[in-house]
Amino acid sequence: MEITRVEARHVGKSMWGNFWQQQKSVRGPSPMNRFPRRGDGWSWYTWPQGVLVVRVALADGTTGIGYAEDGTGAATAMVNEHLGRIATGLDARATEQIWDQLYRASIVYGRKGAAIEAISAIDIAIWDAVGKSLGQPVYRLLGGPHGQRLQAYASKVQPDDDLAEVRRMARDYADRGYAGVKANWPYGPADGRKGLLANLRYIEAIRDELDDHIELMSDAYMGWDRPFAVEMLRELSGLGLRWVEEPLIPDDVTGHAMLRELGLVPIATGEHEFTRYGFQHLIDAGAADVLQPDVHRVGGITELRRVCQMASGAGLEVIPHVYSAATLHVVLSQPGCTWIEHLTNPSYWAPEKRVDALFLGEPAVVDGRPELPTAPGIGIRVNKDALPALADWAD
């Protein structure tokens, strides 16, 4: 099952689909909140929306598709000019060896960031090709289904000054069968005590709207500092939150550990962490109750599985960041994974706010539960209507 070709293309569209329609103008904490705003939402500071799409071809003619975020095209260049050459000629079934070669070959410019995202896309494409060649869904190649109930939580309720609209959004998700709902915080340190109290009113309104059996998660998106986070957690300690996500920037591992040690609200982090080495640091420091690796960032399917097994040994829960077909295949195979994030939008949104998915075949979430994949490989294919530049890669 020799890999005969690895090729990458850059597409100037968001891999986040409809979810980006919310996030591009969302208000609330972010790593950039300490600076004067120069535009709306996240749009003023985020890199251009773009996707690295990798296609791997095997000697038997089978091809596989993988992708990752790549706003500037840096990861695409890494695949085409370096990493693709390393993987070509290897046995696609030797996923551990391939990953190790890609990682070690890129150490001088990698270890985190775009290089690991490039490896992630290659790794996902390889697993897709192997599954297709063997006629099996990838989760079966990873050990088969763990057999436990898998639930999705809706991500996210977005901040709004009108708490009636906030309640409406939360109720919409609950009515669609989600067992959990996550909310973005509206305010951070720059808003002082007034912002803290507004945060409380906001989260209390959502909690009041949801039935008792529905979990409530929250996301600070790296936008708080230690003093604000401590004060916020103390105020939140009686509300039964499932977690506060990324209260600090991801490299403040010691700060996350300090917040967790308070024992006030569980701490979740990891969507901006890379490889098992980064997650080993989080585990050793006691920095999280819930780990949130992203298959498109952490190093692909091969590395996400490793992180899940490391977390299992440490008694930690893994609830990966972002819903995608590749994420779902790993979650289905790992006994410690019983939740999955689903990036969604209110059902009452007008059609003109929606965009076409870049890839077809992603399992739907019905009544708050993902459908079981049945197609060989990852199960996705290029949507040539949304990605006309990749029409020749569409099956």
C-alpha positions in Angstrom: 0.0 0.0 0.0 2.7 2.4 -1.1 2.1 6.2 -1.1 2.9 7.3 -4.6 1.9 11.0 -4.4 1.2 13.7 -1.8 -0.1 17.0 -3.1 -1.6 20.1 -1.4 -3.7 23.0 -2.5 -4.6 26.2 -0.7 -8.2 27.5 -0.8 -9.1 30.9 0.4 -12.2 30.0 2.3 -13.1 29.3 5.9 -13.0 25.7 7.0 -15.5 26.7 9.8 -18.4 27.1 7.4 -21.6 28.5 8.9 -19.9 28.8 12.3 -17.5 31.5 11.0 -20.6 33.5 10.1 -21.1 33.9 13.8 -17.5 34.1 14.9 -16.3 36.8 12.4 -18.3 39.4 14.2 -18.6 38.0 17.7 -18.1 40.2 20.7 -16.3 39.0 23.8 -12.9 38.1 25.2 -9.9 37.1 23.0 -6.1 37.2 23.2 -6.2 40.6 21.6 -8.6 42.3 24.1 -5.8 44.3 25.7 -5.3 46.3 22.5 -7.6 48.9 21.0 -10.1 47.4 18.6 -9.6 48.1 14.9 -12.7 46.5 13.5 -15.6 44.1 14.4 -15.4 40.8 16.2 -12.5 38.6 15.4 -12.2 39.8 11.8 -9.8 42.7 12.5 -7.0 40.5 13.9 -7.4 36.9 12.6 -5.4 35.7 9.7 -7.1 35.3 6.3 -9.6 32.5 6.2 -8.0 29.6 4.3 -7.7 25.9 4.1 -4.9 23.5 3.3 -6.4 20.5 1.4 -4.1 17.4 1.0 -4.6 14.5 -1.4 -2.7 11.3 -0.9 -2.6 8.7 -3.7 -1.7 5.0 -3.2 -0.2 2.6 -5.7 -3.6 0.9 -6.2 -5.1 4.2 -7.3 -6.9 5.0 -4.1 -6.8 8.6 -3.0 -7.5 10.1 0.4 -8.4 13.7 1.5 -7.3 15.6 4.6 -7.5 19.2 5.6 -6.5 21.8 8.1 -6.7 25.6 8.6 -4.0 27.5 6.7 -4.8 31.2 6.4 -1.5 32.3 4.8 -0.7 29.2 2.8 2.4 28.4 4.9 1.3 24.9 5.6 0.5 24.3 2.0 4.0 25.2 1.0 5.4 22.9 3.7 3.5 20.0 2.2 4.4 20.7 -1.4 8.0 21.7 -0.9 9.1 19.3 1.9 6.7 17.0 3.9 5.0 15.4 0.9 8.4 14.2 -0.3 9.1 12.5 3.1 5.8 10.6 3.0 6.0 9.5 -0.6 7.3 5.9 -1.0 6.3 4.8 2.5 3.7 2.1 3.3 0.5 4.0 4.1 -0.4 1.5 6.8 2.7 2.5 8.8 1.0 5.5 10.2 3.2 5.7 13.4 6.4 5.6 11.4 5.2 8.1 8.8 4.1 10.6 11.6 7.4 10.2 13.3 9.4 10.9 10.1 7.2 14.0 9.3 7.6 15.4 12.8 11.4 14.8 13.0 12.0 16.2 9.5 10.2 19.4 10.4 11.7 20.0 13.9 13.9 22.9 12.7 10.8 24.9 11.7 8.0 23.1 13.4 7.0 21.4 16.6 3.9 23.6 16.9 1.8 25.7 14.6 1.6 25.5 10.9 4.0 22.6 10.5 1.9 20.4 12.8 -1.2 21.5 11.0 0.4 20.4 7.7 1.3 17.0 9.3 -2.3 16.8 10.6 -3.8 17.2 7.0 -1.4 14.6 5.6 -2.1 12.1 8.4 -5.9 12.5 8.0 -5.5 12.0 4.2 -3.4 8.8 4.7 -6.0 7.3 7.1 -8.7 8.2 4.6 -6.8 6.5 1.8 -6.1 3.4 3.9 -9.7 3.0 4.9 -10.9 3.4 1.4 -8.4 0.8 0.1 -9.5 -1.7 2.8 -13.2 -0.8 2.4 -13.6 0.1 6.1 -14.6 3.2 8.0 -11.5 4.6 9.8 -13.0 4.1 13.3 -13.0 0.4 12.7 -9.3 0.5 11.9 -8.7 2.3 15.1 -10.2 -0.5 17.2 -13.9 -0.3 16.5 -16.7 1.5 18.4 -16.2 1.9 22.1 -19.9 1.1 22.6 -20.8 3.9 24.9 -23.4 6.6 24.3 -22.0 9.5 22.4 -23.6 12.9 22.9 -23.0 16.2 21.1 -23.1 19.6 22.7 -24.1 22.7 20.8 -21.4 25.3 20.2 -22.2 28.2 20.8 -24.6 30.7 22.3 -23.1 34.0 21.3 -23.1 37.2 23.5 -25.9 39.6 22.9 -27.1 42.7 24.9 -30.6 41.4 24.6 -30.9 38.5 27.1 -34.1 37.5 25.5 -32.2 36.7 22.3 -29.6 34.8 24.3 -32.4 32.7 25.9 -33.9 32.1 22.5 -30.7 30.8 21.1 -30.1 28.5 24.1 -33.7 27.2 23.9 -33.4 26.5 20.2 -30.4 24.3 20.8 -32.1 22.5 23.7 -35.2 21.9 21.5 -33.0 20.3 18.9 -32.0 17.6 21.3 -28.5 18.7 22.4 -27.5 17.4 25.8 -25.1 20.3 26.4 -24.8 23.9 25.3 -21.7 26.1 25.3 -21.7 29.9 25.6 -19.1 32.4 24.7 -18.4 34.9 27.5 -19.3 38.6 26.6 -16.8 40.4 28.8 -13.2 40.2 30.1 -10.7 42.1 32.2 -10.9 45.4 30.3 -14.6 45.6 31.4 -13.8 45.4 35.1 -16.4 44.6 37.8 -19.2 45.8 35.5 -18.2 43.3 32.9 -18.0 40.5 35.5 -21.5 41.2 36.8 -22.8 41.3 33.2 -21.1 37.9 32.6 -23.1 36.6 35.6 -26.4 37.9 34.4 -25.7 36.4 30.9 -24.8 32.9 32.1 -27.6 32.9 34.7 -30.1 33.7 32.0 -28.9 30.7 29.9 -28.8 28.3 32.9 -32.4 29.4 33.8 -33.5 28.7 30.2 -32.1 25.2 30.0 -33.6 22.1 31.6 -31.7 20.7 34.6 -30.4 17.7 32.6 -28.7 19.8 30.0 -25.0 20.6 30.7 -23.8 24.2 30.4 -20.2 24.8 29.2 -18.5 28.2 28.7 -15.7 29.6 26.6 -13.4 32.6 27.5 -11.3 32.1 24.3 -8.0 33.0 25.9 -9.3 36.4 26.8 -9.1 36.6 30.6 -6.1 37.2 32.9 -5.4 35.5 36.2 -7.0 38.1 38.6 -10.2 38.4 36.5 -10.4 34.6 36.1 -10.0 34.0 39.8 -12.7 36.5 40.6 -15.0 35.1 37.9 -14.6 31.5 39.0 -15.5 32.5 42.6 -18.7 34.1 41.4 -19.5 31.1 39.1 -18.8 28.3 41.6 -22.4 27.7 42.6 -23.9 27.6 39.0 -22.9 24.0 38.1 -20.9 24.9 35.0 -19.5 21.9 33.2 -16.3 23.9 32.5 -14.7 27.3 31.8 -12.7 26.9 28.6 -9.4 28.6 27.9 -9.6 31.3 30.5 -6.0 32.2 29.8 -3.6 32.1 26.9 -2.6 28.5 26.2 1.1 28.9 27.1 0.1 30.0 30.7 0.0 26.4 31.7 0.9 27.3 35.3 -2.0 29.7 35.4 -4.4 27.1 34.2 -3.1 24.7 36.9 -3.6 27.4 39.6 -7.2 28.0 38.5 -7.9 24.3 38.5 -6.3 23.9 41.9 -8.9 26.4 43.3 -11.6 23.7 42.7 -14.3 26.2 41.9 -15.2 25.3 38.3 -13.6 22.6 36.1 -11.0 23.9 33.6 -10.9 22.9 29.9 -8.1 23.7 27.5 -6.1 22.2 24.6 -7.6 23.3 21.3 -4.5 25.5 20.7 -2.0 22.8 21.9 0.1 20.7 19.6 1.3 17.1 19.7 1.4 14.6 22.6 4.4 16.5 23.9 2.3 19.6 24.5 -0.4 17.6 26.1 2.0 15.8 28.3 3.0 19.2 29.7 -0.7 20.0 30.5 -1.2 16.6 32.1 2.0 16.8 34.2 1.1 20.3 35.4 -2.4 19.4 36.4 -3.6 22.2 34.2 -7.0 20.8 33.0 -10.0 18.7 34.0 -10.9 18.3 30.3 -8.5 18.1 27.4 -9.7 19.5 24.0 -7.2 18.5 21.2 -8.2 19.5 17.7 -7.5 16.7 15.1 -6.7 19.3 12.5 -4.1 20.9 14.7 -2.7 18.4 17.2 -1.1 16.2 14.5 -4.0 14.3 12.9 -5.7 11.1 13.7 -2.5 9.3 14.7 -1.6 12.0 17.3 -5.2 12.6 18.6 -5.4 8.9 19.4 -2.2 9.1 21.4 -3.5 12.0 23.3 -6.7 10.2 24.2 -4.7 7.2 25.5 -2.4 9.5 27.5 -5.4 11.2 29.0 -7.0 7.9 29.9 -3.9 6.9 31.8 -4.1 10.2 33.7 -7.9 9.8 34.4 -8.7 12.9 32.3 -11.7 13.4 30.0 -11.1 14.2 26.3 -13.7 16.2 24.5 -12.0 17.3 21.2 -12.3 20.7 19.7 -14.4 21.1 16.6 -16.8 18.7 14.9 -15.5 17.0 11.8 -15.6 13.6 10.2 -12.0 12.9 11.2 -12.7 13.9 14.8 -15.8 11.7 15.0 -13.9 8.6 13.8 -11.4 9.0 16.7 -14.0 9.8 19.3 -16.0 6.7 18.4 -13.0 4.4 19.0 -11.7 5.9 22.3 -13.5 4.7 25.5 -12.8 8.0 27.3 -14.6 10.0 24.7 -18.4 10.2 25.2 -19.0 13.9 24.2 -18.2 15.7 21.0 -18.5 19.4 20.1 -20.8 20.4 17.3 -20.3 23.8 15.7 -23.8 24.9 15.0 -26.0 27.9 14.3 -29.5 28.8 15.4 -32.1 27.1 13.3 -34.0 30.3 12.9 -31.1 32.0 11.1 -32.1 33.4 7.7 -30.8 31.4 4.7 -28.7 34.3 3.4 -26.5 34.0 6.5 -25.5 30.4 5.6 -22.7 29.1 3.4 -22.1 25.8 1.6 -19.9 23.2 3.3 -16.5 22.7 1.7 -16.8 18.9 2.1 -19.7 16.6 1.7 -20.4 13.4 3.6 -19.8 14.6 7.2 -22.2 12.6 9.5 -25.2 14.6 10.6 -26.1 15.3 14.2 -29.7 14.2 14.8 -31.5 14.8 18.1 -28.1 15.7 19.7 -26.3 12.6 18.6 -23.9 12.1 15.7 -24.9 9.5 13.1 -22.5 6.5 12.8 -20.2 6.8 9.7 -20.6 4.0 7.2 -18.6 5.0 4.2 -15.0 3.7 3.8 -12.2 5.9 5.0 -13.1 9.2 6.6 -16.2 9.4 4.4 -15.9 13.0 3.1 -15.5 14.2 -0.5 -14.8 17.6 -2.0 -17.9 19.8 -2.6 -17.0 21.0 -6.1 -19.8 23.6 -6.0 -18.2 25.2 -2.9 -14.6 24.5 -4.1 -14.6 24.7 -7.9 -10.8 25.0 -7.9 -10.7 21.4 -6.5 -13.4 20.0 -8.8 -10.8 17.6 -10.2 -10.4 16.1 -6.7 -14.1 15.5 -6.3 -15.0 11.8 -6.4 
